[in-house]
Amino acid sequence: MNRRKSFFHSHFYNSSAITVLLIVLFFFSVTVDPLEALILPSLLFIAAHRIHVSSNKKMRIEYLRQDIQKVDLDLNQLDFFHDKGEIEAYQALANQTLERLEYIQAEAIDLRKKLGLKRYNSISKNATKYQQQVRYQLQEYKQLAYQEQVRLKNAYVEPMDDNQWECPIPEEIRETYLNIQKDHQEIVRKIENSTGGNQQELMAVHQAQMSNFQDILNGYLKIYQNPKDYYQAKQRLKKAQVAMEQFDLLLDETLKQLNETDMRDFEISLRILSPENETGENK
C-alpha cells in the first residue's frame, strides 16, 4: 500500500509545533550561556522527532480505521458471491481481502501501544477470524473443483472408433452400429449439457450400457471372423445381432426422453397459447 511512508516525510510534520520550537530555540540562544545553547538543537531535534512520530501514528491509525471499513465491505461482498455461487468472483476478491487483512494485522501490531490493549486485541482477533473463514471457503472451493474433475473423469465415455477392432464392421450389423454410434454421441452431449443435477448418474448408466454393447460387439466380431473356432457360431451371431438391434431401440428411447426434458418450456408455452386453452377460459 502507498500509505507506508517514511517517518520523516515532510507533510507529516506538525508545522505549528515546529514554529513554537524555533521560537523557543531563538529565546534560549539569546538568554542562556553560549555553551549550553550548543546542545539545544539536539534536544529540540529529539522533541520534534517525538512530535512527528506521534502525529504520524495518529494518521496511520486513521488509515487503519479506513482499511477496516473497506474490509467490512469486502466481507459483505464475499458473502454475496458465496450465496450466488459466483466462485470465480469470490476467489478473486478473497485473495485481495486476505492481503488487506494481513496488512491490518501487521499495522495493528506496530501500533498496539497507541491503539491500547483492548482495541488491539479486538482488531487482531477479528483479522485472524476472518482470515480463517476466507481461507476455509477457498479450500472448500478447491476441493469442489477437484471433485468435479474426478466426476467428469469417471463419467467420461470413450468415443466409438471403427479402428479399435481388428476387422471392419460387417454389413449385417453396420447400419445398427452406425445408428448406435450416432445416438451414443448425441446422448453424451445431452447429458453433459443438462442442468438437472443428475448428470453423474445418467452418465454412469449410459456408460454401463455402452460397455455391455461393446462386449457383445467384440464377441460378435471374433465369431464372425473365425466361425469355425466357436460352437454354434451362426446362432450366437444371430442372437448378438438381435441384442444390438434392441439396444439401438433402447438408445432411441433414451434420446427421446432426454429431448422431452428440453421441451418442457415449449409444452408450457404451447398450453398457454393454444386455442383450446383460450376457448376454455372464455366459457
C-alpha distance (Angstrom), angle and dihedral (degrees) to the residues before:
residue distance angle dihedral
M1 . . .
N2 3.82 . .
R3 3.79 92.4 .
R4 3.81 94.8 80.6
K5 3.80 96.6 95.4
S6 3.75 129.7 162.1
F7 3.80 117.8 -82.7
F8 3.78 86.9 -122.1
H9 3.79 98.1 51.2
S10 3.81 105.4 139.1
H11 3.80 99.8 -124.8
F12 3.79 92.5 58.1
Y13 3.79 93.5 65.9
N14 3.76 118.4 103.5
S15 3.83 101.1 -124.5
S16 3.82 93.9 -163.8
A17 3.78 92.2 54.5
I18 3.82 91.1 48.4
T19 3.80 90.8 51.1
V20 3.80 91.4 51.8
L21 3.80 90.7 49.0
L22 3.82 91.6 51.1
I23 3.81 90.3 52.2
V24 3.80 90.3 49.4
L25 3.80 90.1 48.4
F26 3.80 91.0 52.3
F27 3.81 92.0 47.5
F28 3.79 94.0 50.7
S29 3.79 93.1 43.8
V30 3.80 87.5 59.6
T31 3.78 100.3 41.8
V32 3.82 106.2 34.9
D33 3.75 134.0 67.2
P34 3.84 112.7 -77.3
L35 3.83 91.3 -122.7
E36 3.80 91.6 53.7
A37 3.78 89.9 47.1
L38 3.80 89.2 61.9
I39 3.82 91.8 69.3
L40 3.78 94.5 46.9
P41 3.83 95.6 83.4
S42 3.80 90.6 56.7
L43 3.80 92.3 48.1
L44 3.78 91.5 46.8
F45 3.79 91.7 47.9
I46 3.82 90.6 54.1
A47 3.81 90.2 48.6
A48 3.81 91.7 48.4
H49 3.79 91.1 48.8
R50 3.80 91.5 52.0
I51 3.81 91.1 50.0
H52 3.80 89.7 48.7
V53 3.81 93.9 49.5
S54 3.78 91.2 48.8
S55 3.80 91.3 49.4
N56 3.80 91.7 45.4
K57 3.81 92.9 52.6
K58 3.78 91.2 50.5
M59 3.79 89.4 55.9
R60 3.81 90.9 46.5
I61 3.80 89.7 52.2
E62 3.80 89.2 52.3
Y63 3.81 90.3 50.1
L64 3.79 88.5 47.9
R65 3.80 90.5 53.6
Q66 3.82 89.8 51.5
D67 3.80 91.2 49.4
I68 3.80 90.7 51.9
Q69 3.80 89.8 52.4
K70 3.81 90.4 51.1
V71 3.80 90.9 49.9
D72 3.80 89.8 52.1
L73 3.81 88.7 55.8
D74 3.81 91.1 46.3
L75 3.80 91.9 51.1
N76 3.80 91.1 51.3
Q77 3.80 89.3 50.0
L78 3.81 90.3 49.6
D79 3.80 89.8 53.7
F80 3.81 88.8 51.9
F81 3.82 92.6 50.5
H82 3.80 90.5 47.5
D83 3.82 93.3 50.7
K84 3.81 91.3 48.0
G85 3.81 92.5 47.0
E86 3.82 92.5 -121.3
I87 3.79 95.1 151.3
E88 3.81 99.5 169.6
A89 3.81 92.5 50.2
Y90 3.81 89.9 47.7
Q91 3.79 92.6 51.1
A92 3.80 93.5 48.9
L93 3.81 94.4 49.7
A94 3.81 92.9 39.6
N95 3.80 92.6 61.0
Q96 3.82 91.0 51.8
T97 3.80 91.2 46.5
L98 3.80 92.2 51.4
E99 3.81 90.1 53.3
R100 3.80 90.9 50.6
L101 3.81 91.8 48.1
E102 3.79 90.8 51.1
Y103 3.80 89.7 51.1
I104 3.82 91.4 48.8
Q105 3.78 90.5 50.8
A106 3.82 92.6 49.5
E107 3.80 92.4 47.8
A108 3.81 91.8 48.0
I109 3.80 90.1 53.8
D110 3.80 91.5 50.7
L111 3.81 92.5 46.4
R112 3.80 98.3 38.3
K113 3.82 94.7 116.4
K114 3.79 92.1 50.8
L115 3.82 92.4 43.4
G116 3.77 94.9 49.4
L117 3.79 126.1 -125.7
K118 3.82 96.9 -84.7
R119 3.79 96.2 49.9
Y120 3.80 92.8 41.7
N121 3.81 92.3 51.8
S122 3.81 91.1 49.3
I123 3.82 93.3 50.8
S124 3.81 93.6 44.4
K125 3.81 93.2 46.8
N126 3.80 94.3 49.2
A127 3.80 93.5 44.5
T128 3.80 90.5 52.8
K129 3.82 92.4 45.5
Y130 3.80 94.6 51.2
Q131 3.79 92.5 44.2
Q132 3.80 89.3 55.6
Q133 3.81 92.5 47.2
V134 3.80 94.4 49.8
R135 3.81 93.7 44.3
Y136 3.81 90.4 48.8
Q137 3.81 91.4 52.7
L138 3.81 91.5 47.6
Q139 3.80 89.3 51.6
E140 3.82 90.2 50.3
Y141 3.80 90.9 52.5
K142 3.79 89.7 48.7
Q143 3.80 90.5 51.7
L144 3.81 91.5 48.2
A145 3.80 90.4 51.3
Y146 3.81 90.2 51.6
Q147 3.81 92.0 48.4
E148 3.81 90.0 50.1
Q149 3.81 90.5 52.5
V150 3.81 90.2 50.9
R151 3.81 90.9 47.4
L152 3.79 92.8 51.6
K153 3.80 90.9 46.3
N154 3.81 92.4 51.0
A155 3.78 92.3 44.2
Y156 3.81 94.4 48.8
V157 3.79 113.4 118.0
E158 3.77 117.2 -155.6
P159 3.81 113.0 -120.9
M160 3.78 115.7 -112.6
D161 3.78 114.3 -105.6
D162 3.80 126.0 -170.7
N163 3.79 90.0 -148.2
Q164 3.80 94.4 63.1
W165 3.80 90.3 81.1
E166 3.78 125.1 68.8
C167 3.81 94.9 -128.7
P168 3.82 131.8 39.7
I169 3.80 120.1 -95.9
P170 3.84 107.2 -88.2
E171 3.80 118.8 -117.8
E172 3.83 90.5 -119.3
I173 3.80 91.7 69.6
R174 3.81 102.7 17.3
E175 3.81 96.1 101.7
T176 3.80 91.0 48.2
Y177 3.80 90.4 47.2
L178 3.82 93.0 50.9
N179 3.80 91.4 48.1
I180 3.80 90.8 51.1
Q181 3.81 91.1 47.8
K182 3.81 91.5 51.2
D183 3.81 93.4 46.2
H184 3.81 90.8 46.1
Q185 3.81 93.4 55.3
E186 3.81 92.1 46.2
I187 3.81 93.3 47.8
V188 3.82 91.9 50.4
R189 3.80 90.1 50.4
K190 3.80 92.2 48.5
I191 3.80 93.2 49.5
E192 3.81 93.5 47.3
N193 3.82 90.9 51.3
S194 3.80 96.3 42.9
T195 3.80 120.3 111.9
G196 3.79 98.9 -159.5
G197 3.79 94.4 107.0
N198 3.83 94.0 -124.0
Q199 3.80 98.4 89.3
Q200 3.78 92.4 122.7
E201 3.81 93.9 55.3
L202 3.81 93.6 44.6
M203 3.79 92.1 48.4
A204 3.82 92.1 47.9
V205 3.84 91.3 53.0
H206 3.79 91.8 47.3
Q207 3.77 92.0 46.4
A208 3.82 90.9 52.8
Q209 3.81 90.8 49.5
M210 3.79 92.3 49.4
S211 3.79 90.7 48.3
N212 3.83 90.0 54.8
F213 3.79 90.7 47.8
Q214 3.79 92.5 51.3
D215 3.81 90.3 49.8
I216 3.82 89.5 54.0
L217 3.80 92.4 44.8
N218 3.78 92.1 48.0
G219 3.82 91.3 51.1
Y220 3.80 91.2 45.7
L221 3.81 92.1 53.9
K222 3.81 92.7 48.2
I223 3.80 92.5 52.2
Y224 3.82 92.5 41.2
Q225 3.81 92.0 53.0
N226 3.82 95.0 48.2
P227 3.83 109.2 15.6
K228 3.80 93.4 163.7
D229 3.81 90.3 64.0
Y230 3.82 93.7 62.5
Y231 3.81 136.5 61.1
Q232 3.81 117.6 -111.4
A233 3.78 90.6 0.1
K234 3.83 96.2 168.4
Q235 3.80 94.5 50.3
R236 3.81 93.1 45.6
L237 3.79 91.7 49.3
K238 3.82 90.5 51.7
K239 3.80 91.6 47.4
A240 3.81 91.5 49.9
Q241 3.81 91.0 48.1
V242 3.82 91.5 52.9
A243 3.83 90.7 47.7
M244 3.81 91.0 52.6
E245 3.81 91.8 48.5
Q246 3.80 90.0 51.4
F247 3.81 89.7 48.9
D248 3.79 88.7 52.6
L249 3.81 89.0 55.5
L250 3.81 90.1 47.3
L251 3.81 91.2 54.3
D252 3.81 89.4 48.6
E253 3.79 88.8 55.4
T254 3.82 92.3 46.3
L255 3.78 90.7 51.1
K256 3.81 91.6 49.9
Q257 3.80 90.5 52.6
L258 3.80 91.6 50.2
N259 3.81 90.4 47.9
E260 3.80 91.4 49.9
T261 3.80 89.1 55.4
D262 3.81 88.1 59.5
M263 3.80 90.8 50.5
R264 3.80 98.1 61.5
D265 3.81 93.6 100.1
F266 3.80 88.9 47.1
E267 3.81 92.2 52.9
I268 3.80 92.8 47.8
S269 3.80 91.8 49.9
L270 3.80 90.9 44.6
R271 3.80 92.3 54.0
I272 3.81 91.4 47.6
L273 3.81 94.3 50.1
S274 3.81 99.9 34.6
P275 3.84 117.5 118.5
E276 3.80 90.6 -128.0
N277 3.80 89.9 59.2
E278 3.81 92.1 49.0
T279 3.82 90.6 48.7
G280 3.78 91.1 49.8
E281 3.76 91.7 51.4
N282 3.81 92.7 50.4
K283 3.77 93.9 54.2
